[in-house]
Amino acid sequence: MKIAIEGCMHGDLDNVYKTIQHHEHIHNTKVDLLLCCGDFQAVRNEKDMDSLSVPIKYREMKSFWKYYSGQEVAPVPTIFIGGNHEASNYLWELYYGGWAATNIYFLGYAGVVKFGDLRIGGLSGIYKGRDYRLGHFERPPYNNNTIKSVYHVREYDVHKLMQLEEPLDIFLSHDWPVGITDYGDSRTLIQQKPFFQEEIEAKTLGSKPAAQLLEKLKPRYWFSAHLHCKFAAAVQHGNDDGSVTKFLALDKCGPGKKFLQIIEIESEPGPFEVLYDEEWLAITQKFNSVFPLTERRVNFSSADMDIQESREWVRKKLEERQFKPFEFVKTVPAYNPSQRIFDPIPDIPQNPQTLSLLELLGLPYLLDSSPVTGERTAIPASPAPTDFQTYSEEIPIDDIDEIEDIPEAKGDNIPH
């Protein structure tokens, strides 16, 4: 199976797909799957840009809306996670994962799916310690604080991923696992990005929860983005089977950027399709009862639950659907270049995919719950954290270029 890995999308779907098609033409091959490591920017219309945490001068419709509307269809099955520049209102609709557009699947805030016989997991967002143990209290419309905190990784989602026991082939995160630079050519990285040196030496460059997941899950491959550079590493795990995780981070889409890598992984013959993962949905079902939806601090380190009984029940339900995800459904109007005025749009539409998945799992819909009480109610806006301080947390988007040419895909294999 040939898989294309892309770093930060920043809404440039047209150019990424053209780059893949160029590679296919030059090498007379076919790419089976595209994986995107965040900052996807699934902006459907102008209102979605109100939930996009980027400086106003960089707020553009880009090209996702064409795929959402059906004007274009992704030529390669695409799976993505969220980063720190997202239409967070849309991703919240699909918290558990689902089709963001035809042939474009969002893994959810945390998630696992199967593609052919490969098992692919991912964690959306970036790590900020002060928000890690809070619940998911943010609701659209976001204010100046929650538009940032909404994409901060939460312990609840990490704890669910830590329950996985079956092997993973691929894992996606937006920010890098902290300490990953110890396993690659950090000297060259620092030459390219001198301002990384202090954080590398202090062991603060990256995500602590991602490092914990890397140690626990030991996937064959781990792909990341966020820091706008290419970096490869190989993590030798200290167990008897000699397992190794090949790590690769990639740049954002742009001229001369190392944003795309094509790899080949042994797999069963196609055709391939995205399918639900039985173990993950059993974990989802079991842990939904402790889904934290307020700003109160919570700790899930002791919330261990036996999922075996849940798993057998989930398996029977999934077999009825042949493990296929529910179909893509538009929930708001798509951008129309010739018509800028929309009818009123609800802040938190109930996405039919989410409703159907929860019904399948026998779970209640909670995504419109009050961020104060946790009870379901209509929420006008998210409350501001009482201890908010001004901070800077982003890789600046000061060099997002208009793509004038389509660079050839950079190489076919991850360096060993």
Secondary structure, 3 states (H helix, E strand, C coil): CEEEEECECCCCHHHHHHHHHHHHHHHCCCCCEEEECCCCCCCCCHHHHHHECCCHHHCCCCCHHHHHHCCCCCCCCEEECCCCCCEHHHHHHCCCCEEEECCEEECCCEEEEEECCEEEEEECCECCHHHCCECCCCCCCCCCCHHHHCCECCHHHHHHHHCCCCCCCEEEECCCECCHHHHECHHHHHHHCHHHHHHHHHCCCCEHHHHHHHHHHCCCEEEECCCCCCEEEEEECCCCCCCEEEEEECCECCCCCCCEEEEECCCCCCCCCEEECHHHHHHHHHHHHHCCCCCCECCCCCCCCCCHHHHHHHHHHHHHHCCCCCCCCCCCCCCECCECCCCCCCCCCCCHHHHHHHHHHCCCCCCCECCCCCCECCCCCCCCCCCCCCCCCCCCCCCCCCCCCCCCCCCCCCCC
